[in-house]
Amino acid sequence: MAAKKAVPKRPTKARPKLPADVRRAYAEVEGGVRSLGKSIAQIQQGLRKAERQIEADARARIKALRQDAREQMKALQGRQREVSQRLKNLAAAAGGSWEEIKQSADSILADARATASSVVERFRNALGG
């Protein structure tokens, strides 16, 4: 085992004695600095807690929006199947009167588009856009 070399101490300058009122003022300033450090730590802790809460709220909102979107998509897909079936029935019933079929289909599709537009608008509003 190698012996450690002793590092010679630097001679310290002797500080002149400060008057008592200066020492008290200095101690008071040091206490204020420590207090400020504690306040900063508390603020940082509060910010981290608020950030975690905001993230949790955002995740919950996203989950709810996804569920709502799935339900709306199912409803729109059901509407699409219904429109397709009605169109087939109209084609069979019209027996060649394509103008009536077209008018009925246009009416049904306009209704479906309005429903889809309202769903899109609801999601835009929910997302703040």
Secondary structure, DSSP 8 states (H G I E B T S, - for coil): -------------------HHHHHHHHHHHHHHHHHHHHHHHHHHHHHHHHHHHHHHHHHHHHHHHHHHHHHHHHHHHHHHHHHHHHHHHHHHHTT-HHHHHHHHHHHHHHHHHHHHHHHHHHHHHTT-
